[in-house]
Amino acid sequence: MEITGIKVVSFKGQDGKPVQGVKLYVIDHDVPVMAGVACDSLFLSRFLLDKIGMTPDDFKVGDKLTVAYNKYGKIQAVSVN
C-alpha cells in the first residue's frame, strides 16, 4: 500500500466520547482490478497509534505501508517500509 493522502481527524463516536486519530488514503497495487489501481482509506485511532508507538507525523505521502489485521479484520499493526 502507498499513502496518497493523510487527514488528522477528531470527532464524537456513537457513544458521545471523543475519537481522535489519522485517516490514511492509500492505493494498493497488489489488489487485482479490471483497470487502474485499488484505493482505500484506513483509520488509525489515537489508541492504536499509541500502542504501536507512532504519531500522525510518522506518515508521509508516498510512504509504503505494511498493515497487519487481527482475526476480526481490524488493523492491529502498521509499519512504514
Summary of the structure (lengths in Angstrom):
residues: 81
radius of gyration: 13.4
end to end distance: 9.9
largest distance: 41.1
contacts: 181
relative contact order: 0.25
helix: 12%
strand: 52%
